[in-house]
Amino acid sequence: MKRRHFNALASSLCALSAAGFSGITLAQAPADPVVLVVGDSLSAEYGLKRGTGWVALLEERVTREKVRARVVNASISGDTTSGGRSRLAALLKQHQPAVVVIELGGNDALRGLPLNMTRDNLAAMARLSREAGARVLLLGMEMPPNYGAKYGQEFREVFTRVAQAEKTALVPFFLKGVADTKDPTALFQSDRIHPNETAQPTMLANVWPELRKLLPAR
């Protein structure tokens, strides 16, 4: 390169730097969309070996099927819909998810909390997620028969009605094939409340078809 051409180039770069352009920024590939899971002990690997829960299996499946997504598990054992609602805004701001999976409500029922409160909390979480630009997948739950047929039906309908009103995707019963089998104790830990490691693939199988519809391919 001739000296005068070199000097001209150097002068141009200095001018760009003075104008606030300190360098040339190369185009970066867009980050993978975030799937944010907000749940309770069923999603927080309670009593399980780390990496064996259904959310961890979801991460493996996303990679295996070449789906553009990054999974963030924000589940806390013992959480209720009130707890999830109170911490959701901060999670949305931090992770900016494309999809929010809401797996809450079981602890509300176990604590005897009013069903209308559970419904209102789930609806508020769905709206807040949607307003943040995320799609929502609601994981429905059912209660054991000893809670009574009427209560069981009303509890089940909470999830259906929220999904319809807020236009979210829905898995009608997250523990289908686990809690409703002839011998469910074989798929639960000794407390007979939390599914064991053997049940986790079935739980993911219940979630995956609906979740996959909300995610882009690579």
N, C-alpha and C positions, 0 to 999 in steps of 0.2 A: 504494500500500500504506500502510495506517495505521501511524503510528509504533509503536504497541504491538505490531502484528504483525511489523514489521521487527525490533524489539528482541527479540522471542521467537525469530525465526529466527536472528538473530545469536547469541543465547545457546545455541541448539541446536547450531550449527556449532562454537562454541567448546568445548562439552561433548564433541562427537565428536572434536575435535582433541586435547583433553586425554586422551581414552581411547585415543588411538593411531591415529585415523582422520584423516590429514592431508588427505584429499581424496576425491573420488569417482572410482573406477576404472571406466572404460567397458569393456564386454566387447570382447575382441579376437578376431579370426578365428584359428582354429588354424593353426599353421605347417604348410607343406606337408611331407609325409613325405620323409625323406632317403633317397636311393639312394646307398649308399657302394660305390664300385668299388675293390677292392683287387687290383691286378694288377702286371704287369711292363711291359716295353717295348712289348708289343703294345697296351697300353692307355694308355701314357704319351706317345704321339705321337713316339716315337723316329724321328728322321730325317724327320719330317713338318712341314709348315707348321702353326703353332699354329692350332687351331680346325678342323682337318680330320680329326682322328682319330675313331674310332667313338664314343668317349664324348662328344665335342663334338657329333657328329651326334645322339646320344641326347638331349642337352639340347634340341636344336632340335625333335626329334620329340615330346618330352614337351610342349613349348609348343604345337606345331602341333595335336596331338591332344587338347589341353585335359585333360591328365592331371595330377592333383595330385601333384607330386613335385619335389624339388630334387636335382640330381645333384652329388655330391662325388667328385672323382677323386683317390684316394690312391695311385695307381700309381707305381711307381719302376722305372726301367729296370734290368735285371739282377737284380731281386729273385727270391728263391726262396721256397718254401713256409715254410722256417724263418724267413726275414726277415719274411714276412707275418704269421706266427704271433706273432713277438716284438713287433710293433707294433700288433697288432689291438686289444688291450684299451684302449690309449690312444685309438685312433680311435673305438671304440665309445662311450667315455665322452665324448669331445669332440663327436661328431656325433649320437649317439643315433639311428641309422638305423632306418628301417622295413624296409629291404631291404639285404642285403649281397651284392654280386656278387663272387665269388672267381675271379680269372683268374690262376692261378699253377700252376706245375708244369713248364712247358717248360724253364726254366733248370735245374731239378733234373736232368732227363734229359740236357741238354747237358753238364752237369758230371759225369755218371756217378754221381749220388747214389743211394743205395739206394731202391728203390721202396717198401719198407715205411715208410721215413722220410717220403717224400712223402705216402703214404696217411695216416699218423698225424697229420701236420701239417694236412692238409686236413680231416680229421675233427675235430681239435681246434678249428680255426677255425670250422667249421660249428656245433659245440656251443656255443662261446663266443658266437657271434652269436645263436644261438637263445635262449640263457640271458639275453641282453641284450634280448630281445623282438623281434628282427629275423627276417624270413624270409630264406632263403638261396637264391641261384642259383649253381650251380657250372658253370663253363665248361670243358668237357672238351677235351683236346688229344690229338693223335696225333703219332707220330714218323715221319720219312721211312723208306722201305723199306730204306735202307742200314744202318739200326740192327738189321735182322734181324726176321723175322716173329714169332718168339717174344717178343722184347723189346717189339715194337710192340703185340702183343696184350695183354701183361701191363701195359704202361703205360696203354693205353686202358681196361683194366678197373679201374684204380685209381679213376678218376673215377666209373665206374658203381657200384662197390661202396661208395664213400663216400656217394654220393647215396642209395643204397638204405638203407644202415645209419643214416644221419643224417636220412633223410627230407627231403632238399633237392630243389629243382627242378634240372634238369640240361639243359644244351645239350651233346649228345654230342660234337660236334666244332666248336669255335669257328671254325676256319678252313675249314669246308666251303664249297666253291665258290671257294676261293682256292688252297689248297695241293694240292687233288686234281683240278685241271683238267688238260687235255691239255698246256697250255703255262703252267705256273704262274709261270715267270719273268716273264711280262708283268704279273703282279700283285705282284711283289716288288721291293724296292729292290735296288741293285747288290750288296749283301751276300748276297742270296738267302735271307735269314732273316726280315727284317722286311717285312710287307706295305706296299705303297705307297699313295698317296692314293686311287687308283682302287679298291682293294680294301676300303676302309673301309665303304662302304655295304653291301656284302655281309656283312661281319662284324656290323654292326648288325642286318641282316636275320636273321641266325642267332640273335641274342640276344633281339630284341624280342618275339617271340611268347610266350616263356616268362616274360620279365620283366613283360610287360603283365598277365599273370594275377595278379601279386603286388601290383599297384598299384591304388588306387581311382580312380574317375573324378571329375572336378571336380563 
